[in-house]
């Protein structure tokens, strides 16, 4: 019978505590604690690879075969009951708190986790682990469970094939596969970090590191505990948790540090040395026993707490952790432990099967009903939603029928370029100028040899990056460009797309001395909240979003911001100052039923159209002085032109003297 090793549970405790603290994001004096806490998942991978491989290797050594049914039944008992409990518990919260698009994503994430593929789902939906938006996805953390489950599915077959056909070559085969996986990881993380993060192929080497250790123990017995090596391993793990951060390339070469550290602890820690005794202490071991339930519950608890709290501060985080511990312990005692050890197999499988059917039905219902959009009707009317969606869908067709020889106004930017372009086209003098609207949303822009390259970070962004690269390199367009409008998230602060002002300089150098206008942002929320979410949860209009807006501050000294281009001549258009002089009581919050933002920062097309018109109408003198009215036409002037053009003989003048 396998001897219980409490130090392994102690290592699990360190891992799960690190992950929970990482996702909590405690801040002290402006510093976030344990920025390398994500390494806890890598430690879990090594432990899982070690324990699962040990079970399978012992079985195949003893019997020459693997009882797949028994193996997968054990895995199901271990994983599914607690997972299904969390799913059932979170579905009501999701229905009452998540927007339709978020509920749809939630349903898809649950469905993909049932199919052991949530890591693949999150990769293809461009969920960037660790970013604020992904902290609101209640089941993002199941990506690691899917990686492990994919290992459980594939590894036993690989083991059996190697054992049956390659006999004594198991060790070199595992070493080869692990090495290939590691090389693939190091190469992939350079050009596609998210693929390297989520892919089982780039994570396999971490699990196989545990396999190599298990193989050594099964063939030669447990290595004698060694205090220095056990302590060194623990230091490597703890050091990684403390010193790794957001900028650490991960997974990659440096990930070897915690992986090797975990292997050293597993190999050499024991009751005979300090590291082993520390890990085997009762608090650590008990925490490790509950680690799976803690891991399952913490992410949805944090996600829903963040969604409903306007200020998820350290006090809220402590309460969220306390709730997580409470429900995890209850889940462990009532669900995980009884189901894992029950002898009532028939009842177990009936329960699990009915749970799968029920969850699948809920998932399919949410997907079929598109996230139940009727829930929003009270705060955002269907007509307003439809009109806004229709406007936003026109962006990709704005560049149709570009006329040769006509002066150009370029509108460029990140995701903000879409609605700004749609709104600005209503006020650009299209009799004189041709609009070219392009977005570098998730394009990896680089200027080299006087050519702009802009491959997309994922195929779903090709619809932006391919036109962007096409039009930005068209020298015939650039040569007749008279104005360039930059519409970007926090243009002088946002760390993504730092090339934007270099790009503007390059465009200007190829233009007919184009004027550059940088448009400021309207009021924004913090990244943890969406305006529509606040409206939906509190059954309020968009005024709640304006009240809670944290950006931009009035009279912000632009020159002191990190990306302010002091060597570039441009005009800054401060739309908040022009519209309402930062007095929230005077600022618009919606237009024709459409709130000014629906997420945390993107202005809606309908609202922008109204806002720009309001500014052009009321601040004509200021804009004329800045030169913007050389390219934009105020609404009253546009209306006068239309009225005049509709009159007989309109616009005709006599050349004869009176």
ZAMARGU-4260 file (C-alpha; in steps of 0.2 Angstrom, whole numbers, plus 5000, padded with zeros to 4 digits):
<rodrens>
0) 5000/5000/5000 | 5006/5017/4995 | 5013/5027/5010 | 5005/5044/5013 | 5018/5058/5011
5) 5011/5074/5020 | 5025/5084/5013 | 5017/5083/4996 | 5001/5090/5003 | 5012/5104/5011
10) 5019/5108/4994 | 5001/5108/4987 | 4997/5120/5001 | 5010/5132/4995 | 5005/5131/4977
15) 4986/5134/4980 | 4990/5148/4993 | 5001/5156/4980 | 4988/5155/4966 | 4975/5162/4977
20) 4985/5177/4983 | 4991/5180/4965 | 4973/5181/4959 | 4967/5191/4974 | 4980/5205/4970
25) 4983/5212/4987 | 4992/5229/4986 | 5002/5237/5000 | 5010/5254/4997 | 5006/5253/4979
30) 5014/5236/4977 | 5005/5220/4972 | 5010/5205/4983 | 5016/5189/4976 | 5016/5193/4957
35) 5024/5176/4953 | 5010/5167/4962 | 5005/5159/4945 | 5020/5148/4947 | 5009/5138/4959
40) 5000/5130/4944 | 5017/5124/4937 | 5021/5116/4954 | 5004/5107/4953 | 5008/5100/4936
45) 5024/5092/4942 | 5015/5085/4957 | 5001/5078/4946 | 5014/5071/4934 | 5023/5062/4948
50) 5008/5055/4957 | 4999/5049/4942 | 5014/5042/4934 | 5019/5033/4950 | 5001/5025/4950
55) 5002/5019/4932 | 5020/5013/4932 | 5017/5003/4948 | 5002/4995/4940 | 5011/4991/4924
60) 5026/4984/4933 | 5015/4973/4943 | 5002/4967/4930 | 5010/4971/4913 | 4994/4981/4909
65) 4984/4996/4914 | 4966/4995/4920 | 4959/5010/4910 | 4942/5008/4917 | 4948/5008/4935
70) 4960/5022/4931 | 4948/5034/4923 | 4935/5030/4937 | 4947/5035/4950 | 4950/5052/4940
75) 4932/5055/4938 | 4929/5052/4957 | 4943/5064/4961 | 4939/5078/4949 | 4920/5078/4944
80) 4909/5079/4959 | 4918/5095/4966 | 4919/5103/4949 | 4900/5099/4946 | 4896/5107/4963
85) 4905/5123/4958 | 4896/5124/4942 | 4879/5121/4949 | 4882/5134/4963 | 4888/5147/4951
90) 4875/5146/4937 | 4862/5157/4947 | 4875/5170/4950 | 4880/5170/4932 | 4862/5172/4926
95) 4858/5187/4938 | 4875/5196/4937 | 4883/5192/4919 | 4878/5202/4904 | 4872/5192/4889
100) 4890/5191/4881 | 4898/5187/4897 | 4885/5173/4901 | 4888/5166/4883 | 4906/5166/4887
105) 4903/5158/4904 | 4892/5144/4896 | 4905/5141/4883 | 4919/5139/4896 | 4908/5127/4906
110) 4905/5117/4891 | 4923/5116/4886 | 4928/5111/4903 | 4916/5097/4902 | 4924/5091/4886
115) 4942/5094/4895 | 4946/5108/4883 | 4944/5124/4892 | 4962/5128/4889 | 4959/5127/4870
120) 4943/5138/4872 | 4952/5152/4881 | 4966/5152/4869 | 4955/5154/4854 | 4945/5167/4862
125) 4961/5177/4866 | 4959/5177/4885 | 4975/5184/4891 | 4978/5176/4908 | 4982/5188/4921
130) 4974/5203/4913 | 4960/5212/4922 | 4947/5207/4910 | 4951/5188/4913 | 4949/5190/4932
135) 4930/5192/4928 | 4929/5175/4919 | 4923/5164/4933 | 4929/5148/4925 | 4946/5154/4917
140) 4955/5143/4930 | 4949/5127/4923 | 4962/5129/4909 | 4974/5120/4920 | 4962/5106/4925
145) 4960/5103/4906 | 4979/5102/4903 | 4980/5089/4917 | 4965/5080/4910 | 4972/5079/4893
150) 4988/5072/4901 | 4977/5059/4910 | 4969/5054/4893 | 4985/5053/4883 | 4999/5047/4895
155) 4992/5030/4899 | 4991/5025/4881 | 5008/5032/4878 | 5015/5022/4893 | 5007/5006/4887
160) 5013/5008/4869 | 5031/5011/4875 | 5030/4997/4887 | 5023/4985/4875 | 5033/4989/4859
165) 5049/4998/4866 | 5051/4988/4882 | 5066/4995/4891 | 5067/5012/4881 | 5054/5020/4892
170) 5066/5032/4900 | 5074/5039/4883 | 5056/5040/4876 | 5050/5051/4890 | 5066/5061/4890
175) 5064/5064/4871 | 5045/5069/4872 | 5049/5081/4887 | 5064/5089/4878 | 5053/5092/4862
180) 5040/5099/4873 | 5052/5111/4882 | 5060/5116/4865 | 5042/5119/4858 | 5038/5129/4873
185) 5053/5140/4872 | 5051/5143/4854 | 5032/5146/4855 | 5032/5158/4869 | 5042/5170/4858
190) 5029/5173/4845 | 5013/5167/4853 | 5014/5168/4872 | 4996/5163/4875 | 4998/5147/4865
195) 5013/5143/4875 | 5003/5146/4891 | 4988/5136/4887 | 4994/5122/4875 | 4996/5105/4882
200) 5010/5102/4870 | 5020/5116/4878 | 5016/5111/4896 | 5019/5092/4894 | 5037/5094/4899
205) 5032/5100/4917 | 5021/5085/4920 | 5034/5073/4912 | 5047/5080/4924 | 5036/5072/4938
210) 5035/5056/4927 | 5054/5055/4926 | 5055/5056/4945 | 5041/5043/4947 | 5050/5031/4935
215) 5066/5033/4946 | 5057/5029/4962 | 5047/5014/4955 | 5063/5006/4948 | 5075/5010/4961
220) 5065/5015/4977 | 5064/5031/4985 | 5080/5041/4986 | 5087/5044/5004 | 5080/5061/5010
225) 5094/5075/5009 | 5091/5090/5019 | 5102/5102/5008 | 5094/5097/4992 | 5076/5097/4999
230) 5079/5115/5006 | 5087/5120/4990 | 5071/5114/4981 | 5060/5123/4993 | 5070/5139/4990
235) 5069/5138/4971 | 5050/5136/4972 | 5047/5150/4985 | 5060/5161/4976 | 5050/5159/4960
240) 5034/5164/4968 | 5042/5179/4975 | 5054/5186/4962 | 5044/5181/4946 | 5032/5194/4939
245) 5021/5199/4925 | 5036/5203/4914 | 5044/5186/4917 | 5043/5176/4900 | 5032/5161/4906
250) 5032/5147/4902 | 5050/5147/4896 | 5068/5144/4901 | 5065/5152/4918 | 5051/5140/4922
255) 5064/5127/4924 | 5068/5134/4941 | 5052/5130/4950 | 5050/5114/4940 | 5067/5108/4946
260) 5064/5115/4964 | 5047/5104/4964 | 5057/5089/4959 | 5070/5091/4972 | 5057/5093/4986
265) 5047/5078/4980 | 5063/5068/4979 | 5072/5073/4995 | 5060/5081/5007 | 5055/5069/5021
270) 5051/5069/5040 | 5070/5068/5043 | 5074/5085/5037 | 5068/5103/5041 | 5060/5106/5024
275) 5050/5090/5025 | 5044/5093/5042 | 5039/5111/5038 | 5029/5105/5023 | 5022/5090/5033
280) 5016/5101/5047 | 4997/5099/5051 | 4991/5116/5045 | 5001/5114/5029 | 4996/5096/5026
285) 4977/5100/5030 | 4978/5114/5018 | 4985/5103/5004 | 4971/5090/5007 | 4958/5104/5003
290) 4969/5112/4989 | 4958/5105/4975 | 4942/5112/4982 | 4951/5129/4986 | 4957/5130/4969
295) 4940/5126/4961 | 4931/5139/4972 | 4942/5154/4973 | 4941/5160/4955 | 4922/5161/4954
300) 4921/5168/4971 | 4934/5182/4966 | 4926/5185/4949 | 4908/5188/4956 | 4914/5198/4970
305) 4924/5209/4958 | 4909/5211/4947 | 4898/5217/4962 | 4910/5227/4971 | 4914/5245/4965
310) 4930/5244/4975 | 4938/5227/4977 | 4950/5233/4991 | 4961/5223/5003 | 4946/5221/5015
315) 4935/5214/5001 | 4949/5202/4996 | 4951/5195/5014 | 4932/5192/5015 | 4933/5184/4998
320) 4947/5172/5004 | 4937/5168/5020 | 4922/5164/5010 | 4932/5153/4998 | 4940/5144/5013
325) 4923/5141/5021 | 4914/5134/5005 | 4930/5124/5000 | 4930/5115/5017 | 4912/5112/5016
330) 4914/5106/4998 | 4928/5094/5003 | 4919/5087/5018 | 4902/5085/5010 | 4906/5082/4992
335) 4924/5078/4987 | 4929/5066/5001 | 4913/5056/5002 | 4912/5054/4983 | 4930/5050/4981
340) 4929/5035/4994 | 4911/5029/4991 | 4908/5011/4987 | 4891/5014/4979 | 4897/5015/4961
345) 4880/5014/4953 | 4874/5029/4963 | 4890/5038/4959 | 4888/5036/4940 | 4870/5040/4940
350) 4873/5056/4949 | 4888/5061/4938 | 4878/5056/4922 | 4863/5066/4927 | 4874/5081/4932
355) 4882/5081/4915 | 4865/5080/4906 | 4859/5094/4917 | 4874/5105/4915 | 4875/5102/4896
360) 4856/5107/4895 | 4860/5123/4904 | 4875/5127/4893 | 4865/5123/4877 | 4851/5134/4883
365) 4862/5149/4886 | 4871/5147/4870 | 4854/5145/4860 | 4847/5160/4868 | 4862/5170/4866
370) 4864/5173/4884 | 4846/5178/4887 | 4848/5196/4881 | 4830/5201/4887 | 4837/5203/4904
375) 4845/5219/4898 | 4828/5227/4892 | 4825/5236/4908 | 4841/5246/4907 | 4845/5246/4888
380) 4831/5245/4876 | 4831/5232/4862 | 4829/5246/4849 | 4844/5256/4856 | 4854/5240/4856
385) 4850/5236/4838 | 4853/5253/4832 | 4870/5253/4840 | 4875/5236/4834 | 4870/5242/4816
390) 4881/5257/4817 | 4896/5247/4824 | 4895/5234/4810 | 4898/5248/4797 | 4916/5250/4802
395) 4924/5237/4790 | 4915/5245/4775 | 4921/5263/4778 | 4935/5261/4766 | 4925/5255/4751
400) 4926/5265/4735 | 4941/5275/4739 | 4942/5289/4725 | 4958/5292/4716 | 4966/5309/4718
405) 4955/5315/4732 | 4964/5322/4748 | 4964/5309/4762 | 4960/5310/4781 | 4967/5295/4790
410) 4958/5289/4806 | 4969/5276/4815 | 4970/5268/4832 | 4967/5253/4842 | 4950/5246/4847
415) 4944/5264/4849 | 4946/5268/4830 | 4930/5258/4826 | 4917/5269/4834 | 4927/5285/4832
420) 4928/5282/4813 | 4910/5279/4812 | 4905/5295/4822 | 4918/5306/4813 | 4913/5301/4796
425) 4897/5311/4799 | 4906/5327/4801 | 4921/5326/4789 | 4918/5336/4773 | 4917/5322/4761
430) 4915/5333/4747 | 4933/5338/4749 | 4941/5323/4758 | 4941/5304/4757 | 4941/5294/4774
435) 4953/5280/4777 | 4949/5271/4793 | 4960/5258/4800 | 4963/5249/4817 | 4979/5241/4823
440) 4969/5231/4836 | 4980/5216/4841 | 4992/5219/4827 | 5010/5217/4830 | 5016/5233/4821
445) 5034/5235/4816 | 5042/5248/4804 | 5057/5241/4795 | 5065/5246/4778 | 5051/5259/4776
450) 5038/5246/4776 | 5025/5243/4790 | 5022/5225/4795 | 5007/5221/4805 | 5004/5202/4808
455) 4989/5199/4819 | 4991/5191/4837 | 4977/5179/4833 | 4967/5175/4817 | 4952/5183/4824
460) 4960/5200/4822 | 4965/5197/4803 | 4950/5207/4798 | 4959/5223/4806 | 4977/5219/4803
465) 4976/5214/4785 | 4967/5230/4780 | 4978/5240/4791 | 4994/5234/4783 | 4987/5236/4766
470) 4981/5254/4768 | 4996/5260/4779 | 5008/5255/4766 | 4999/5263/4751 | 5011/5277/4747
475) 4998/5285/4735 | 4986/5287/4750 | 4999/5293/4761 | 5006/5306/4749 | 4989/5315/4748
480) 4985/5314/4766 | 4980/5330/4774 | 4976/5325/4792 | 4979/5310/4803 | 4967/5307/4818
485) 4973/5296/4832 | 4960/5288/4842 | 4968/5277/4856 | 4965/5271/4874 | 4974/5284/4885
490) 4986/5288/4871 | 5000/5295/4882 | 4999/5281/4895 | 4993/5265/4888 | 5008/5253/4887
495) 5001/5242/4873 | 5005/5248/4856 | 5019/5260/4861 | 5023/5261/4842 | 5008/5273/4839
500) 5018/5290/4839 | 5032/5282/4829 | 5019/5277/4816 | 5012/5294/4816 | 5029/5302/4812
505) 5032/5289/4799 | 5015/5293/4791 | 5018/5312/4791 | 5035/5310/4783 | 5026/5302/4768
510) 5012/5314/4768 | 5008/5331/4761 | 5013/5339/4777 | 4998/5331/4786 | 4991/5339/4802
515) 4990/5327/4817 | 4976/5327/4829 | 4976/5316/4845 | 4959/5314/4853 | 4958/5312/4871
520) 4946/5300/4880 | 4929/5303/4888 | 4926/5297/4906 | 4930/5279/4909 | 4928/5266/4923
525) 4942/5255/4930 | 4946/5239/4921 | 4936/5228/4933 | 4919/5235/4929 | 4908/5238/4914
530) 4896/5252/4912 | 4882/5240/4906 | 4886/5228/4920 | 4884/5242/4933 | 4868/5247/4925
535) 4861/5229/4924 | 4866/5224/4942 | 4859/5240/4950 | 4845/5243/4938 | 4851/5260/4934
540) 4854/5272/4919 | 4871/5276/4913 | 4873/5290/4926 | 4880/5277/4938 | 4894/5275/4926
545) 4898/5293/4925 | 4898/5294/4944 | 4910/5280/4946 | 4921/5285/4932 | 4939/5286/4938
550) 4947/5293/4922 | 4953/5305/4916 | 4958/5317/4929 | 4955/5336/4926 | 4970/5346/4920
555) 4981/5331/4918 | 4999/5337/4914 | 5000/5328/4897 | 5019/5332/4895 | 5023/5322/4911
560) 5015/5306/4904 | 5026/5292/4899 | 5022/5291/4880 | 5020/5310/4877 | 5029/5313/4860
565) 5038/5329/4863 | 5047/5328/4846 | 5030/5327/4836 | 5020/5342/4831 | 5001/5338/4835
570) 4985/5345/4842 | 4977/5337/4857 | 4958/5337/4857 | 4952/5336/4875 | 4934/5331/4872
575) 4929/5331/4890 | 4935/5349/4893 | 4927/5355/4876 | 4911/5346/4880 | 4908/5349/4899
580) 4924/5356/4907 | 4925/5340/4918 | 4909/5345/4927 | 4900/5328/4928 | 4884/5337/4932
585) 4884/5344/4914 | 4891/5329/4905 | 4880/5318/4893 | 4878/5300/4898 | 4868/5293/4884
590) 4861/5297/4867 | 4845/5290/4860 | 4845/5277/4874 | 4863/5271/4871 | 4874/5273/4886
595) 4891/5283/4883 | 4900/5266/4886 | 4895/5248/4888 | 4911/5241/4893 | 4924/5251/4904
600) 4932/5262/4891 | 4925/5262/4873 | 4913/5276/4868 | 4898/5269/4859 | 4896/5275/4841
605) 4878/5283/4844 | 4885/5293/4859 | 4901/5298/4850 | 4891/5305/4835 | 4880/5315/4847
610) 4896/5321/4858 | 4906/5326/4843 | 4891/5336/4835 | 4888/5344/4852 | 4907/5350/4853
615) 4907/5356/4835 | 4891/5366/4838 | 4896/5374/4854 | 4915/5376/4853 | 4917/5381/4835
620) 4928/5396/4839 | 4940/5385/4849 | 4941/5371/4836 | 4944/5384/4822 | 4959/5390/4831
625) 4965/5373/4833 | 4963/5369/4814 | 4951/5355/4817 | 4937/5364/4807 | 4948/5363/4792
630) 4942/5345/4791 | 4926/5344/4801 | 4910/5352/4797 | 4898/5358/4812 | 4880/5350/4811
635) 4872/5367/4808 | 4884/5371/4793 | 4881/5353/4786 | 4862/5356/4788 | 4864/5373/4779
640) 4874/5365/4765 | 4860/5352/4763 | 4846/5365/4763 | 4855/5376/4751 | 4859/5361/4739
645) 4840/5356/4739 | 4835/5374/4733 | 4833/5378/4714 | 4849/5387/4708 | 4856/5385/4725
650) 4874/5390/4726 | 4874/5400/4709 | 4882/5417/4709 | 4882/5430/4696 | 4898/5437/4688
655) 4890/5452/4682 | 4893/5469/4690 | 4877/5476/4699
</rodrens>
